[in-house]
Amino acid sequence: MKRKLKILFASDIYYPYIGGISEHIYHLRKEFEKRGYEVYILTSGYDEDDYPDYKEEDNVIRIGKGIPLLINKSVGRIAFSVKGGKKIKKVIEEGNYDIIHTHGPLAPMMPYYALKYSNTYNFATFHAAHDPSKLYELFKGYLFKVFKKIHGLIAVSPIARDSIKRHFDGDYRIIPNGVDVERFNPSKKGYELLPKDKKNVLFVGRFEHRKGFKYLRKAFCRVIKEVKDAHLVAVGTGPLFKIEKQKAKIQLKDNVTFLGRVSFEVLPYIYASSHIFCSPAVGYESLGIVLLEAMASGIPIVASDIEGYRFVLEDGKEGFFVEPQNPDALADKLIYLLKNDDLRMKMGFLGRKKAEEKYSWDKIADQVESYYFEIMEKVKIEK
């Protein structure tokens, strides 16, 4: 019989800050709690005025604030707190955790100090795909002191593994992100803000260069000429939101709808009410949770042919790949799929099947849990 564990997830990023790491931690926690484990989250604080609708969860320990920074061609956050190290040390010492599991890079606060002061089993999941890091190389000697304390190394995809392994070598286990197949499913159709007489192509993501919305906007200029009932739906915000919205309204007129930031509850209905999901990202995607959400929702995908996406999507099965930053190639595949109802249904079915069989959170939690006990069998720690 497996022992019941007391687990601490440590990350600079967690809700209400949205993103793949927040999703990952939230769902792993829920799955582990179903198994009787006691799970805590150590993360940064936030301004309540900025997130008035957010309801704090139990067993979330917040230290400092999340400071926005330009990281890996996107806007990320790192935690900052005066005397943050001492505060984290107190949490670690008083918590008596069986496992400390950090998420994200070897960031200068939560992951670093959680590992530094840990005297238990340590695991780390690396989520990002990135170029060689000058900061990692500059501070490698400093960071290696905590890296060597990690007993179990996890990466969400091969490109995420290769990105961190070039700086910190080790035996990494690939355990991907998952998707909530109950929250995202094909039955949630009929979202009232989407046109019922159109074929809706959905974009979900931040409006920044990395996500490539401008290439989809340019492609759609041709799409609406060849498919009269095509309609573009954009979900998300970001630094380029206003300018992209302005350009799209001029070029596409009534053939585009911008929904901005949408709620946790509404997003699955938007997916299921769409006909195609499109991700024209230019790179630096480690896996693509949006692809998993589309697959679970039963809609086909047209996405950039980038390494992180190749780990999830099989070209010609759940969707199509296109050359990145190529609006004509994007338009070709969108037009082809919009005109082929049977193929859309087939690809959507295959995507849903893969999401259920390979990426549901219970299956991801199985892999993480098994890895915990595998390492704990190999490594003996005297507390």
N, C-alpha and C positions, 0 to 999 in steps of 0.2 A: 504493500500500500504506500502510495506516495505521501510524503510529509506535506503538511500545509505550510505555505511560505508567507513571509512578510516581505513585501517587495517595495522598493522605492524607485520610481522613475524620476530621473533628473534631466531637465532640459531648460535651456533659456527660453524656449518657445512653447506655449500651450494656450488653449482657449482663454480669453476670447480672440486671441490672434489666430486667424485661420491659416491653414496650410497643411501640407502632407504630414509633418511631424505631429502637429496637434491631433489630426485624425488618427494617426497610428497609435499614439499613446492612449487616446480616449477609448478606442475599440479594444486594444489589448487589455486595458484595465477592466473593461466590462466583461470580457471573456474570462479573465482570471478570477474576477469576483464570483462569477457563476460557479467556478470550481472550488470556491471556498477560501481563496487566498485573500490576504489583507493587503491592499494596494494603496500607496501614497504617491503623490506627485509633488516634486519640488521644482518650482519654476519662478519666473519673474512676475511682478505685479503689473497693474494696468490702471489707467485713469477711469474711474467708474463713470464719469460724465461722458466719456467717449463711447461707452458700451452700456447704456442705461437698461437694456433689455436682457443683459447677460445675468444668469443666475449661477452663483458660485456653487461648486460641487463640494461634497464632504471630502476630507482628507487631502485637500490641496494646500500646500505650504508655499506661501509667496514671500520672496525676499527681493527687495529693490524694485526696479522698473525695467521694462523692455525698451531699449533704445534702438530706434530704426537706423540701419546702416545699409549702404550699397554693398551687397555681398553677392559674388558669383553672378554678375549681370542682372541682379534682381534686388528688391528691397527686402532685407531680412532684419532680424533683431538679435541683439545680445543683451544679457541682463547686466545691470549695474547697480551696486549698492555700496555705500560707505560701510567699511568693515564687513563686507559680504562674506569673506572667507571665515571669519569667526562665527558668524551666524549660521553658516552652512555646517561648520564643524559641530556646533551644538546640536543641530538637527540630526546629524549622522550619529553622534555619540549617544544621544538620548533615544534614538529610534530603535536601536538593536535590530536592524534589518537582516534578513537572511540573504537577500540579493539587492544590489544596487545596479540599476540598469540605466545608463546614460543614453541620450538620443541627440543626434546632430553631430557637429564637429567637436573637436577638443577645444571647446570655447573657454574663454578666460574666466568664467565664473561658475555656473552650475555644474557642468560636466567636470571641469578641472578640479574644483574643490571637493566635489562629491567623491571623486576617485582618490584624491590626495588623502582624505581623512577616513576613507573606508578601511575596515578591517574584516571584511566579509567577501563573499563571491561577487565579482564585478563583471558586468556585461556591457557592451556598447554597440549600438546600432548606428551605422553611418548611412545617411540618406541622400547625400548630395553627389551630383556629377559636376566636376570642375576641372579647370586647367591646372597645371602645376602651380602650387601655391608658394609664393615668396615668403609669406608670413609663416607657413609651416616650416620652411627651411630655416628661416631666421631664428625661430624659437624652438627648433627641433630638440635641442638639448634640454631645454626647460620642460617641454611637453612630454618628452620620452620618459621622464620620471613617473608620470601618471599612466602613460600608455602601457608600460610594462606591468602595471597592476591589473590590467584587464585580462580576465581568464577566458572570456568568450567573446569573440569578434564576429559581428554580424554586419552584412551590407544588404541593401534592399534590391540590388541588381548587380550584374557584372561590371557595369560602368561605374557605379558607386564604389564597388570594391576596388577597381583599378585606380580610381581617383585618389583614394586614401592610401592604398598600398604602395604607391610610388614614393610616399613619404614615410610611412610606418608599415613595414613588412610584417606579415603574420598569416595565420591560417584562418581566413574569413569564411563564415558560413553564409550562403545566400538564402535569405528569407525575405520574400517581397512584402510590399504593402498589400493590404487587402481592401475589400469593399463590403459594405453592409448590403447584402443581397435582399434583405427584407425592406430596408428603406428605399433602395433603388431597385425598382422592378417594373416590368412592362404594363402592369395593371393601372398605374397611376397616370392615366391619360386625361385629357380634357382641361388643361390649364387655361383659365378664361382669358388671360392677356395675350395668348397666341392666336393668330388668325386660323379659323377652322377650315377655310377653303384654300389654304396654301400648303406647300411642302416646305417645312421649316428646317433650315440648316442651323445648328446650334454651335455657338462658341462660348466656352466658359473659361475665364482666366483673367489675370491682371493685364491691364492695358500698359504694356511696356515692350521694349524692343524684343526681348527674349521670347515672348509669346507669339509674335508674328502676326497680329491681327491685320496689319496693313496689307499683307499679302492676300489674306482672305477678302478684304474689302476690294482690292483690285481685281481678284478673280471673279468676284460676284458681279462686277460690271458686265462681264461677258455671260455669266450664268443667267442673269435675268433677261438677256436678249434671246437666249435659246430655250429657256424653260420659263414660260410666262407666269406660272404659279409658284415660282421659287421665292422664298422669303428668308432673310437672314435674321437670326435672333442672337443678341450678344448679352452675356451676363458677366458682370464684374466691374471693378473700378481700377484706378491706378493713375500714374502720372500722365499718361497719354490719352486718358479717357475723353476729355473735352475736345481735343483736336481731332481724334479719330471719329468721334460722334459727329462733329461738324462736317468733316470730309465725307463721311458715309451718307449723311442726309442730303448733301449736295449731289453726290454721284448716284445714289441708289433710291433717293426720294422716299416713297412709301413702302419700299421693299425691304426695309430694315426696321427692327425694333430693338431699342436699348433698354434693358431692365435694371442696369446698375447692380448694386449689391442686393441679393435676395436672401430670404431667411432660410434657415436650416430645414424647415418644414416644407417650404415651397420648391426648393431646387429639384427634388426627385420628380415632381409633377412636370417641370419644364423639360427635363430629359425625356421622360416617357411620352410627352406630347410633341416631340420633335421627330423628324424623319431621318436625319443624318447628323452625326456629331463631327465637327471639324477642329483639328488642332494643328495650326500652321507654325508651331514652335520652331525656332531657328537652331536650337541645341540646348545643352546644359540641363536636360531633363533626365533624372536618374531612372524613372520608371513611368510616371504619368498616371496619377490617380484619376484624372479626368477620363482617361481611356477606360479604366475599370468601371467607373460610374456609368459611362455610356454603354459598355458591354452588359452590365447588370440590368440596365434599363431596356435592353433588347433593341438597340438601334445601331446601325452600321457606322463605321468610322472612316474618315479620310484624314490622314495625318502625315506629317513630315517624316521622311525616312531618316530618323536619327537613332543613335545607338540605344538610348534608354527606352524608346518606344518599341524597338525590335524585340526586346525581352518580353513584351506583353502581347503585341499584335502580330498575327501571321498574315502576310500580304495575300489577298485573294480569298481569305476565309472570313475573318471578322470585319474586314474592311480593306482599304487600299492605302499603300504608301505612295507619296509623291516626293519629288526632289524639293528640298527645303528652299525657301525664298524664290519660288517659281510660280507666279500667279497663273500662267497658262496651264501648267501641269495640274495645278489645283483645280482650275476650272474644268479641265477635261474629265477628271474623275468625278467631280460633283455632278456635272451634267449627265454623265453616264449612269450614275446611281439614281439620280432624280428621275430619269426616264425609264428605269428598270425596277418596277415594284416588286417583282418576284425575287430578284437578287437582294434587294434591301431586306426583305423579310427573312430570306435564308441567312444572310450575314448577321442580322440581328439575333436570330435563333442561336447561331453558333457562338456569338459573343456571350449571350446569357448562359449558355451551357458551360462555357469555359469559366465564367465568373463564379458560377455555383460550384463547379468541381475543383477549381484550383485556387481561387482568390477569396472565398468567403472567410470572414474573420475567425470563425471557429477553427478552420483548417490552418490559418496562419498562427493562431495561438497554440495549436497542437505542436507545430514545428518549434516555436520558441520554447514552450514548456519542455519538450523532449530534449532540446539543446541545453536548457538549464540543468536537468538531471544528468545528462551525459557528462557535462563538465564537472558537476559536483561529485560524480562517481570517480572521476579521474584525479581531481585536485582535492587534497585534504587541507583544511584550514583550522588552525588552533586559535580560537578567539580568547 
